[in-house]
Amino acid sequence: MKLGFVSAILPDLSLDEVAKFAAAEGFQCVELMCWPVGKAERRYAGVTHVDVAQFGKAEAQRVNDIMGKAGAAVSGLGYYPNPLAPNAEEAKVSIEQIRRVIAAAEVLGVRQMNTFIGRDWTKRVDDNWPRFKEVWPPLVRFAEDHGVRIGIENCPMYFTADEWPSGKNLAHSPAVWRRMFEEIPSKNFGLNYDPSHLVWQQMDYVKPLREFKDRIFHVHAKDAKLHQDRLDDVGIMATPLEFHTPKLPGRGDVDWARFIGALREIGYDGPVCIEVEDREYEGSLERRKQALRESGAFLRPLIT
């Protein structure tokens, strides 16, 4: 396994600065964010370390030269929108950018991009399924044609009132993953697995590793703290941030030795990229860098 981080937490750094930071801190890889250039609409979105709008061999050579000089690999290209959004224009923009990120991954030789399935958050899973069947088979075929794997992160994208009641990403549970892969059995279609999202849903975050071992393409290392006293007070019908807090690895409820051990048991040898969403570390660039340093120090003995 290779320890890295998600570049979204360093939006104020250039690609060259991100690569130099990774090298200085001993990280082996970085998942590089590829949002369209422009204003972010939510936290951790809108970060562009690789602009794929006009991406060819020259642009790929520049990225590979920067990362190669730093000695850090690109674990994958990341872009996390809502391609099943009920707003047709929003969905169209997302789908087109996903295709551009896939094409850029091929030119870079990365062969991995990570994203969300998306969802109309006002509808049930079954009612979203026709749109899933319309949008995702062509995207996966496009990825196959370009020799790129798509890793779907399992974040429900349900945290706050504007994402009520069902979240903006369909792929939140093993039951949905199973159905997705039955619908699209392609070897290029898998998971970017984050155990923290199963923690706050009160689900076993190790058990699915065995069933979906051939579908785990990429791993996010983020923790979550479930506050039982708050849950006892507000219940599961509350918005999730009312009863849980995203944390750095080692500061929440994930047993990382157990989780990493299970990854070893299934033969996973890919990237494990730290994703920082801990508000205690977001006050400044230096604090966010420190979050990555502390997370790396915690995880490195388990991974190397």
Buried (B, 14 or more C-beta within 10 A) or exposed (E): BBBBBBBBBBBEBEBBEBBBBBBEBBBBBBBBBBBBEEEEEEEBBBBBBBBBEEBEEEBBEEBBEBBEEBEBBBBBBBBBBBBBBBEEEBBEBBBEBBBBBBBBBBBBEBBBBBBBBBBBBEBEBEEBBEBBEEBBBEBBEBBBEBEBBBBBBBBBBBBEEEBEEBBBBBBBBBEBBBBBBEBBEBEBBBBBBBBBBBBBBEBEBBEBBEEBBEBBBBBBBBBBBBBEEBBEEEEEEEBBBBBBBBBBBBBBBBEBEEBBEBBEEBEBEBBBBBBBBBEEBBEEEEEBBBBBBBBBEBBEEBBE
